[in-house]
Amino acid sequence: MGEDPLWRMGKVDFGGIQKDVSLAYVPEANVGDYVIVHVGFALSRVDESEANAVFEYLRQMDELLELKEGSP
Amino acid sequence: MKYLDEYRDGAQARQFARRIARVTTRPWAIMEVCGGQTHAIVKFGIDELLPRLITLIHGPGCPVCVTPLEFINKAIEIASRPGTIFCSFGDMLRVPGSATDLLSVKAGGGDVRMVYSPLDAVKLAVENPSKEVVFFAVGFETTAPATAMAAHQAAERGVKNFSLLVTHVLAPPAMEALLAAPECRVQGFLAAGHVCAVMGCAEYEPMAAKYRVPIVVTGFEPLDILQGVLMCARQLEEGRAEVENQYARVVRPAGNEHARELIRRVFEVVPRKWRGLGEIPASGLRLRCQYEAWDAEKKFGLADHDTPENAECLSGLVLQGRIKPAECPAFGNACSPEHPLGAPMVSSEGACAAYYRYRSRAPAAAPTR
């Protein structure tokens, strides 16, 4: 539908099932990106650099606890 | 699938649970405000992994559940009109109104359809110019960008036989209403990650400061929820009350500015009645007057009725986090997913449905699938 970014659509693969999804709200999304989709709209591009934050938090906390328990 | 399976790892989950037990010295009550989180907590047994000192309270985070009876009745009224195609998300079809539900209207010959996206309803309107096509726009800030786009596209293309029955609600005002209630037990919040993916985190700052309550923006996978609980417990133990973002891989501090812009253009903020919580100021969205030609309430001249809730259903107390689903006398007896008395037993995000599905039956009686 022309150049208007509000009409931009794209194919998103949901573990093997492809759906047409509106990309109106993620103009920065490119082919190969992972996006969060809700009722046919991509709402956010998954930030790869933050993807391991959950596991890093656990590791940092372990170090912190060891540090605390190691000190008098 | 990438970005899903790794956040469901059992060994890591137990690690998180051990850390939570180690930092927790006093009893704390933490509320999650998203039906998707409630579902994951009950499904994966996350509450059972936690130390006894931590209580998870399930908040009013199921959009279908908090939609008041008046709106269900209005939907049924519109869907019953001849020449109408009434479109809704599937969860809404079986929610009981005062006299009937949308599925029964369909069984009686009404054209009621389940759609995946509001844009599907706009498409139906274009394809069926002789019919009135109405979409039941239910949901939190997560769904509002989709509804805003449906209104925008219908206006741009001049689709005159399309309209929206809008009952959108906003999460932060409901959280604040719970905190302001004298009987409030909530000491920390897990805020809904996908709401914040749209709206950002800033609107929680004044609430965290005013009520001295930690608010951790949290995702939906088991490890996300466990990390959210750990971050919240650490704040509580250390006497901090800050807004933290556990879900940074999806939530940017400012949210999604493109979506917020269209929401602002299409909607205005209004007071809204919530099932179980009553009217909350500035807690709902309504189409702005430029879009009133697409406002189903105006188009069909629907009046407001004060509608009493079913007295047998205690969903109001469940939605306020004051009782757990199984404490309702009707739970599993008069009320089941096959014969629901209230919305939380219907929706997949409803606390009652989650407990019924994953907790109420002995393992031997569970269906083998």
Interface residues (C-beta under 8 A of the other chain):
Chain A: L6 W7 G15 S22 A24 Y25 V26 P27 Y34 I36 H38 V39 G40 F41 L43 S44 V46 D47 E48 E50 A51 A53 V54 F55 Y57 L58 M61 D62 L65
Chain B: M1 K2 Y3 Y7 Q12 Q15 F16 R19 R22 F89 Y116 S117 P118 L119 D120 G139 T142 T143 P145 A146 M149 H152 Q153 H194 A197 V198 L223 D224 Q227 L230 M231 Q246 A248 R249 V250 V251 R252 N256 H258 A259 L262
